[in-house]
Amino acid sequence: MARRLSRPDERGDPPAVRTGARVVSVNVSDTKGTRKHPVGRAVLVAGFGVEGDAHGGEWERQVSLLARESVAKMPASGLDLAPGDFGENVTTAGIDLASLPVGSTLRLGAEAEIRVTQIGKECHLGCEIRRQVGDCVMPREGIFARVTKAGTIAAGDPIEVPAVRKDP
């Protein structure tokens, strides 16, 4: 169950909702359209995305996220699916990513923040997972975001949803 922090944090940011969610894996690739490989930790660069990842740049899909729970919904296929296999930069646990509204902010680790820009995507015809399994969960439940605050993220880091500051 989510709980609210009672005071703004040290940076003066609004309180956050602690979700119990966490980063399972941080993944990168140097080529678009391929599986990503776990790197343990990575730097999120504001306005760019994941340092060293092919999808970094000035656009709205700088970072992709997919929940481990979403991968578990895939039909039994005999494939050994691992973090990054769906092309996601961040594999998560404990948060229903697809239920977040576009515009939501997520804090990953101690510093990095991202803003959700898109839920799901069109699956490309060359999707290796769809070809082997007959289905791919990323188009339905993966989310995309823009980096709004830089920071380093790592496997095991908490994921928080900062509360919206309300004007009096």
C-alpha positions in Angstrom: 0.0 0.0 0.0 1.3 3.5 -0.9 1.9 5.9 1.9 2.6 9.6 1.8 5.7 11.2 3.2 4.7 14.0 5.5 7.3 16.7 4.6 9.0 17.9 1.5 12.4 16.3 1.0 15.8 18.0 1.4 15.6 19.6 -2.0 12.3 21.3 -1.2 10.4 19.0 -3.6 6.8 18.1 -2.7 6.3 15.0 -0.7 6.3 11.7 -2.6 4.1 8.6 -2.5 6.3 5.6 -1.6 5.0 2.8 -3.7 7.2 0.0 -2.6 8.2 -0.2 -6.3 11.8 -0.7 -7.3 14.1 -0.8 -10.3 14.8 -4.5 -11.1 17.3 -3.8 -13.9 18.8 -1.0 -15.9 19.4 -1.9 -19.6 21.0 -0.3 -22.6 21.9 -1.0 -26.2 23.9 0.8 -28.7 21.6 -0.1 -31.6 17.8 0.6 -32.0 15.5 -2.3 -32.5 17.5 -4.8 -30.5 17.3 -6.4 -27.0 19.0 -4.3 -24.4 21.6 -5.8 -21.9 21.6 -5.1 -18.1 24.3 -2.7 -17.0 23.7 -2.5 -13.2 23.6 1.3 -13.1 23.3 4.1 -15.6 23.1 7.9 -15.7 19.9 9.5 -16.8 20.7 12.8 -18.6 18.0 15.6 -18.4 16.5 16.2 -21.9 18.5 13.3 -23.4 17.8 9.9 -21.8 20.0 7.1 -20.8 23.7 7.8 -21.3 25.1 5.3 -23.8 21.7 4.1 -25.1 20.7 4.3 -28.8 17.3 5.8 -27.9 18.8 8.9 -26.2 18.1 12.2 -27.8 15.8 15.2 -28.0 12.4 13.4 -28.3 9.6 12.2 -26.2 10.7 8.5 -25.9 14.0 8.9 -24.2 13.5 6.2 -21.6 11.3 3.0 -21.8 10.0 1.1 -18.8 8.3 -2.3 -18.5 7.1 -4.0 -15.3 8.4 -7.5 -14.5 4.7 -8.3 -13.7 3.8 -7.4 -17.3 6.5 -9.8 -18.7 4.9 -12.6 -16.4 1.7 -12.2 -18.4 3.4 -13.4 -21.6 2.2 -16.9 -22.7 4.3 -19.8 -21.7 6.7 -20.2 -24.6 9.8 -21.9 -23.3 11.7 -18.7 -23.9 14.0 -17.6 -21.1 12.9 -14.0 -21.0 15.3 -11.6 -19.2 15.3 -7.9 -18.3 15.9 -5.8 -21.5 14.6 -8.5 -23.9 11.6 -6.2 -24.8 13.9 -3.3 -25.4 13.1 -1.5 -22.1 15.7 0.7 -20.4 14.2 0.1 -16.9 12.6 -3.1 -15.7 10.5 -2.4 -12.7 8.6 -4.4 -10.0 5.7 -3.3 -7.7 4.1 -0.6 -9.9 1.4 -0.8 -12.5 3.1 1.4 -15.1 0.3 1.2 -17.7 -2.2 2.7 -15.2 -0.1 5.9 -14.8 -1.5 8.9 -16.7 0.6 10.6 -19.3 2.2 13.5 -17.6 2.9 11.5 -14.4 6.3 12.0 -12.8 8.4 9.2 -11.4 11.5 9.5 -9.2 14.0 6.8 -9.8 16.6 6.4 -7.1 17.7 9.4 -5.1 17.7 12.1 -7.8 16.5 11.1 -11.3 13.0 12.1 -12.4 11.1 11.3 -15.5 7.8 12.4 -17.0 5.6 9.8 -18.7 5.0 10.8 -22.3 3.4 7.7 -23.8 1.7 4.5 -22.8 2.4 1.6 -25.2 3.5 1.8 -28.8 3.0 0.2 -32.2 4.8 -3.1 -32.5 7.2 -3.2 -35.5 7.0 -6.1 -37.9 10.5 -7.3 -37.1 9.7 -7.8 -33.4 11.8 -10.9 -32.4 9.6 -11.6 -29.3 6.3 -11.5 -31.3 7.8 -13.7 -34.0 8.9 -16.3 -31.5 6.1 -16.2 -29.0 3.2 -14.8 -31.0 2.7 -11.9 -28.6 4.6 -9.0 -27.2 3.6 -7.1 -24.0 5.6 -3.9 -24.6 3.0 -2.3 -27.1 0.3 -2.7 -24.4 2.0 -2.1 -21.1 5.4 -0.5 -21.7 5.7 3.2 -21.0 7.9 5.9 -22.4 9.2 9.0 -20.6 11.4 12.1 -20.9 14.2 12.7 -18.3 13.3 15.9 -16.4 16.0 15.7 -13.7 19.3 14.0 -14.1 20.7 11.3 -11.8 22.2 7.8 -11.6 19.9 4.8 -11.3 20.7 1.3 -10.3 19.0 -2.1 -9.8 17.3 -2.1 -6.4 16.6 1.7 -6.4 13.2 2.7 -5.1 10.6 4.3 -7.5 8.4 7.0 -6.0 5.6 9.1 -7.5 6.0 12.7 -6.3 2.8 14.3 -5.1 1.4 17.2 -7.1 2.0 20.5 -5.4 -1.3 22.2 -4.8 -1.5 26.0 -4.9 -3.4 27.6 -2.0 
